[in-house]
Amino acid sequence: MTLPPLAITRRTLQRRAPWWAAVVGGVALVVVGTLLVTRPLAALAVLGWYLGLSCVLSGVAELSVRRGDGSSGRRTARATAAGWVVLGVVIVVWAGRSVAVLVPLVAAALVLSGVLALVRLVRERSTERWWRAAVGVAEVVFGLLALLWPDATLVVVAILFGGRTALVGLSLAAGGIAARVRGRAPDPSARARRPVTAARWVGACLVLALAAGTALISHAFRDGIPVVDAFYDAPDTLPTTPGTLVRWDSYDGDVIAGMTASRLLYVTTDASGTPVLASAVLALPNGVTGAPLVTWAHGTVGVARSCAPSLGRDAVATTTLPASDAFVRNGWAVVATDYPGMGTDGPFPYLIGEGQGRAVLDAARAARQVPGAGLGDRTVVWGHSQGGHAALWAGQLADTYAPDLAVAGTAALSPASDPLALAEGVLAHPGSPGASLAMSFVVDAYTRYYPELEVDDVVAPSARTIVREAASRCTEQGGTLVTILAGLAIGKDQPIVDTGALDGPFGARLAENVPAGPWPAPLLVVHGDADTVVPARLSDDLAARLCTAGQPIELVRLPGGGHLDVLEDGSQLSERLESWTRERFAGEDGTDTCGGS
């Protein structure tokens, strides 16, 4: 990338400025560049000013360097210079208002530089126009990619501009020192320019190849994003009774052998009690009548509408459900909600207890209305990670919100049982993998769900683009890797959430979504000791609170188990989950591990 051509400015300063000015300016640029590299998130706030002034200087330098060209070259130089100056003024005026405008400005600058290079290919006759045109094509490609990946663009621009600024500073200072020692900066001879020309050709080809490769990777990352079809559209009149089945259709994804699946559209209610739509997938064991029902709450897959598991192939697959081989063996059915806002339109209640818990329960109600389902009257709730949080809320809401379901028990696997503690942990370790992704999901969901919360009040200004883009991606898509890498790049700089945000309304909302019970039916909580996504101490703290309050709970710790290990078929946990569920459907009493019993 050559945005903007600071090398022109550097050459002009080396030839015309006093040697000491070049040294001082060079040292200053090295300091600024080092800061930009080491603190990209903080540096984004001043990057707009830097970029704008660089564009203005580049425009002035363009006229100075090309003063002796022919009339055609002078016209092109004037047009180029005017473009850089205008762009620089726009950046200086607008970039201070929002870092988000840097992305379109960077994209515009890249495209402008590339187009001008292609114009020179036609209008000029110098041999340099060919390698400049190759770089110009690459710049146009990078400009378009910047619009597709704005979060990555901000981080890359911050780091690359920092490194480039430091290198320009070193070159400028070295030139100033050389001018002092030699009396002037020597003009290179034609012989000396030959290796430079060859190097420029090599560099142009490498940049063009990099642009092509990046475009292919971008296409691969964006290819295969699910498309929400008409099945998820709201009816003209939305029923108001929670659990009402609106429509159902066949499900074309992967299904456990011996089961048949359908996708459902049904009515649930949000945390305020307003009727909303949600979707789900129901899998029935073939040839079984009166099958008891497991209502499954899935873990984090994103917060965007297109992330709904029912849009993919593995909503009820063996790779998704724990103890998946137990369903056919025991004749159980399973319904897996997407939650509102996934598949269907509307805000997604990520780690919002009432919104998730009601959707889990209403999915079980809707499943019993599917023609020919013939389900029994017993229900058990399972959930993992985010879904573990949803399962805990479903279990504590069941007796008051859905007493007709006769929920016999709740199993929460690696549950994100304390959203506030999770947020505090992420802010304490902002550089951990996935930290920015997790906080982006929470911030996006909470600011959409609760009217008193605003993104601008929670997120650092220079991180808002990163949060917005992270919330638009699903964890199973390649684009999430971009979010994670961007998060790692900025994590050592500062958290994406403003310091003190958890002390205000945002923290209060997180705290009110911590499940506190009671759970009338038996409660099983399972957590791996080596879980690095949701720390096992959250389940320990939950069990301690419940035991103190006299609430029975069976806490199972999986030695050496990670976050996803609890989902593996054939494990000791899988066997315990199956036997525990059989006991619940049989109406047996649960186990209480409070006091070590």
PyMOL commands that set and color helices and strands:
alter all, ss='L'
color gray80, all
select helices_A, chain A and resi 6-16+19-38+40-65+71-95+99-123+128-148+150-182+190-222+230-232+305-307+309-311+325-330+353-367+386-401+403-405+419-428+435-449+455-458+461-470+479-491+501-503+505-512+537-548+565-567+572-585+594-596
alter helices_A, ss='H'
color red, helices_A
select strands_A, chain A and resi 245-250+259-269+275-285+291-297+333-337+375-384+407-413+523-528+554-558
alter strands_A, ss='S'
color yellow, strands_A
deselect
rebuild
show_as cartoon
